[in-house]
Amino acid sequence: MSNKFKAVVIDNQNEKFTREIKEIDQNDLKDGNVLVKIDYSSLNYKDALILNNGGKIVRKFPFVPGIDFSGKVVESEDSKFKKDDHVILTGFRVGEAYFGGFSQFAKVESNFLIKTPKELDNHKAMMLGTAGFTALLCAFAVKAREDLLLGEKVKDVLVTGATGGVGSIAIMILSKMGYDVHAVTGKKDKHEYLKNLGAKNILDRKDFEGESKLLEKGIWDGVVDTVGGPALTKILAQTKSTGIVAACGNAGGIKINTTVMPFIIRGVKLWGIDSSAASIARRVFVWNEASKLIDFEKLKTFTKELTFKELLETYPKLLKGEYFGRAIVNPNK
Ligand SMILES: NC(=O)c1ccc[n+]([C@@H]2O[C@H](COP(=O)([O-])OP(=O)(O)OC[C@H]3O[C@@H](n4cnc5c(N)ncnc54)[C@H](OP(=O)(O)O)[C@@H]3O)[C@@H](O)[C@H]2O)c1
């Protein structure tokens, strides 16, 4: 291979934040023991924060962002991986502390990687990306009410930030699992889109703003919350006895102002999701379930493929909550 390749590079010199498409060198990839030629990466909310100004997440500059990728092994110092193996990476602080996926090549630790399941391919893997993997983790958390806790059957599941990457894919998965999905969105023009994904009912984001009572009418057996903040406070008060709230996001705020009442009166479970630190065993299980739960033809209809240039034009829309669906990044276009 040529030692030079293309990457998105962010920098912060003299308090001036920049993001550029640059040629970098293989010697710039300092970490890891597996070199991967990247097929695809994807754009997630955290990537948008980092591309904007580092998001108080990236501390060393210049830096190559991109929190996920799929690709083929070029060379590996670990015998678990060999040349041309197809691999997936999400999280493990890649794209935050280690150079990431907005690049034609990446070098990472072998224990951050899993092999792409046979039922998927590298394009499908990044149509899902971190957002899809997180949606799967959240859906399995909600399902745990019936299979792990042997509780009541899950029926009504709420999904917030419904038109976002995690939200959209969560709707597909939960409806495939047989649940009635209630989608919360701030986008009035995307109701048809959400119904087409499998949402049974659409709720306005405004209904989840403002103060909530200690306990409200219990409505939700399960919740996938990508929004956090006051919405999560209200959601906890509206969750039915023994319901599970899978909380993964903060698109609407980081503070929750709840009481013990949902937990001690209704046995509500607040299940935090951190996809970045999921164990390899969990990753292998979840990625292998993906092909059974995802309609990839449908996913394709709300996934845009972006060049690096388009990525830099698109990320601000995510931060403003104006984007919907998924964006896959092709570094080789
Ligand atoms: N814990 C983890 O492992 C993990 C992994 C992936 C993502 N996340 C987090 O999950 C969240 C969603 O990620 P994503 O990639 O799906 O992002 P995304 O595509 O930008 O979706 C976020 C959605 O949230 C809604 N939203 C935006 N601003 C809002 C506001 N101020 N108040 C209420 N709702 C708002 C919008 O949906 P509507 O217009 O439909 O309401 C938006 O589409 C982010 O906070 C992200 O950091 C966490």
The ligand as a Gaussian input file, in Angstrom:
#p B3LYP/6-31G(d) Opt

LIG

0 1
 N      -24.794000       5.336000      25.451000
 C      -24.332000       4.960000      24.288000
 O      -23.609000       3.989000      24.171000
 C      -24.732000       5.734000      23.071000
 C      -24.475000       5.234000      21.790000
 C      -24.967000       5.947000      20.678000
 C      -25.634000       7.149000      20.884000
 N      -25.791000       7.609000      22.154000
 C      -26.499000       8.860000      22.403000
 O      -27.856000       8.681000      21.986000
 C      -28.371000       9.920000      21.507000
 C      -28.891000       9.715000      20.101000
 O      -27.813000       9.411000      19.211000
 P      -28.054000       9.381000      17.632000
 O      -26.767000       9.003000      17.011000
 O      -29.299000       8.648000      17.344000
 O      -28.300000      10.951000      17.385000
 P      -29.212000      11.665000      16.294000
 O      -29.276000      10.847000      15.047000
 O      -28.747000      13.058000      16.227000
 O      -30.671000      11.625000      16.972000
 C      -31.027000      12.376000      18.100000
 C      -32.523000      12.682000      18.027000
 O      -32.921000      13.254000      19.273000
 C      -33.944000      14.211000      19.044000
 N      -33.488000      15.492000      19.603000
 C      -32.505000      16.282000      19.139000
 N      -32.374000      17.381000      19.917000
 C      -33.291000      17.270000      20.893000
 C      -33.663000      18.078000      22.016000
 N      -33.053000      19.228000      22.269000
 N      -34.655000      17.638000      22.816000
 C      -35.270000      16.483000      22.583000
 N      -34.980000      15.675000      21.518000
 C      -33.985000      16.063000      20.702000
 C      -34.166000      14.289000      17.548000
 O      -35.229000      13.390000      17.234000
 P      -36.733000      13.904000      16.964000
 O      -36.632000      15.121000      16.103000
 O      -37.383000      12.747000      16.278000
 O      -37.355000      14.219000      18.293000
 C      -32.881000      13.722000      16.973000
 O      -33.068000      13.177000      15.700000
 C      -27.226000      10.937000      21.637000
 O      -27.332000      11.633000      22.839000
 C      -25.987000      10.051000      21.650000
 O      -24.897000      10.650000      22.289000
 C      -25.357000       6.924000      23.228000

